[in-house]
Amino acid sequence: GVVVSDRMSKTRVVEVMTLARHKLYEKVRRHKKRYYAHDEKNESKTGDRVQIEETRPLSKLKRWRVIKIVKKASG
């Protein structure tokens, strides 16, 4: 997914986009979902592409953890 917010300490909002084909019309649709992920060292920044994994509940909303930064944002 792509980090869309890094304003919180040790927390990143990661947006994951998936493609799904409509059953009747066969048109490809985009689905976006946002996950709150834990980033222990505050390494990722907005625009970075990251890999996340599911984990135990860390807070009210956080159930994911940033595993690695796949690609840094340009600029």
Secondary structure, DSSP 8 states (H G I E B T S, - for coil): -EEEE--STTEEEEEEEEEEE-TTT--EEEEEEEEEEE-TT----TT-EEEEEE-S--SSS--EEEEEEEE----
